[in-house]
Amino acid sequence: MTKYASVQTNLPGPKAGELLERRHRIVPDAVSYGIPTFVEHAEGARVQDVDGNTFIDFAGAIGTINVGHCHPKVKAALHEQVEQYIHTGFNVMMYEPYIELAEKLAALSPGDFDKKVLLQNSGAEAVENAVKVARKYTGRQGIVTFTNGFHGRTLMAMTMTSKVKPYKFGFGPFAPEVYQAPFPYPYRRPMEMSEEAYNNYMIEEFKKFFLTEAAPETIAAVVMEPVQGEGGFIVPDPSFVQAVKAFCEEHGILFVADEIQTGFGRTGAYFGIEHYDVVPDLITVSKSLGAGTPISGVIGRQDIMDAAGPGELGGTYGGSPLGCRAALAVLQVMEEEQLNERANAIGGRVRERLLHLSSTYECIGDIRGLGAMVAVEIVSDREQKAPAKDLTKAILANAQERGLLVLGAGLYGNVIRFLMPLVITDNELEEGLDILEQAIHVCTPQYV
C-alpha cells in the first residue's frame, strides 16, 4: 500500500528552521503554532512542507477544510471570481454571490420559517454580530454561554469563552452582562450517577442558574455549541439541549447555535444542531464554509434579523466575493460527494480503531463525538480519570514527527481531536490511525 506520510528531516527541517527564526523575530510569540514547519503545498488530506516532508492532515486547519485542501471546484470558483472582480464592498456596490450564498444557507439551515442571512469574515465576527442582533431584537443586554465553551478571541467572543488560559488571562476587563451556565460533561459525571440522573441534574442546574446568577427577563440570548470544540468535543445529551431551548422559549430568550466548528458536514449533518431535534433562532457559521477563505455568517429568523436598521450591521470585507464563491463551491461539493454520509463513515472507523486501542492502552479514558467530530481523552488513571496533559502532548509531538498533523483540545489539555478533511481516502485514514497508534505505543510503554 502506498505510504502518504514521509518525514525525512528533523522538525523543523533546514528551510523550515530558517523560516522559524525569521518568524520569531517578527511575529509575536502569542501567535502559537502546532508544528514547527511551514507548508509548501497542500491537496486533499495531505500537506507537504518546505523541506519536502509530507503529512496526513487530521487537523484540517482547525476544522476549516472539510472539503479538503485546494479542492478543484473551489480553486476554479476562486480563479473565475478573480478574473471578474475581487472586491467592491457589499455596502458600496452589491454583488450576486452574496445573495446566492445567503439564499442557499437559509434553505439548508433548520427551521420552517422565513430567514435572512448576514455574511461576515470570521467566526468571532459572526458571534459578535449574533449578539448585536439578539440584543437589538429583544431589547435586553444579557448573554449566557456555557462552561468549557469557546466562541472566539475578540472582546465579546473572548468574554463568552470559558477557558481562562490562554484565551482570557490578562486581557480584562471583559464585556459586561455575559454569564456562563453549567454545561454537562458526561465522562466526568459523579461515578455514582447514572447518565439519566446526571442529565436531569444538569437540566436542574441550568434552571437554578437563572435564580442565582441572572434573571431570565434580562437575557437576550443563550449561545451554545452543539458539540463543544475547544472544550474537548463534549457532546451533550439531547434532553439537555431540548430543555435549554424550551426554557428560552418560555422566557423570550433567543437560542443561538454556534456552528462555527460543527457546521458543514463535520458531525454528519450540515449543522450539528440537527442531531438534537431543536431549531435555533440564530445560527453562526464559518470555518469549513469557505474551505480556507475568510467567510462567516449569521442565519436567523427574518423578524429577528430585521430588528437592526440600515447601517447598523455590515463591515468592509463582510461576505467578500471570494469567500462567497468559495462557499458556494463548498456546498456544491458537499452535495455531489455526499460528505455528510462520508463524515459518518469516517467517524465510525475512527471510533472503531480507538475502541480497539482502548483494550490495550489504559491511557484511553473516553471516546466521544458525532459523525467525524471525534475525540479521545487521555488519562493517567481510568478509575480516577486523572487528566494526562503531558502524555497527550508527547503523543501529539510523536505523531507529528511521524507525519500526522493532529491537534489537542480540552479544558485540561488532555484531549486529542480529529478534524481530518472529509475527502480523506480510506488508505490515508488508515495510515493516519496507524501513525497515531505508533505514537501512543511509543509514549505509553508501561501500558503495552
Disulfide bonds with the S-S distance in Angstrom:
none
